[in-house]
């Protein structure tokens, strides 16, 4: 995939040292990048730091951006690499990697929401509980599966864009997505069977 016209214009302006164009890039993509990073690293503080680092790195690397992918894909690739570094550092420091670290218990921005049926409070409560179980199941996935679920199913990137963001073949993306969805189905099936 190539740059769309709006992003191509912003990139050209940035390469011409127009910092207001870079502010527009940050404004356009910061929330998507933050949600993705938070899903991978598990807490708000690290997610904020890494998101800021993504855009700093992008600013310094923009002159070398070859425009062979979309701007969004390129930013997700930077975010993926920084998240990997953070996770590896945690593993070395602690000797293990927690799959889920709770934040302050608040609803995540950009979370997957089930349809709101306010006319039936009981149904709404069950849907909220199911949504929570789904979020927890996603957070328990291995990092490679979590990446493809978040990028493809939550951020709506195509298979090709996910592959470019993660630096893996499209077939690998499809395989990881298949296995991740199977695990999520199993997690939700056991929940639904309990209920």
Buried (B, 14 or more C-beta within 10 A) or exposed (E): EEBEEEBBEBBEBBBEEEEEBBEBBBEBBBEBBBBBBBBBBBBBEBBEBBBBBBBEBBBEEBEEBEBEBBBBBBBBBBBBBBBBEBBEEBEEEEEEEEEEEEEEEEEEEBBEEBEEEEEEEEBBEBBBEBBEBBBBBBBBBEBBBBBBBBBBBBBEBBBBBBBBBBEBEBEBBBBBBEBBBEBBEEBBEEBEEEE
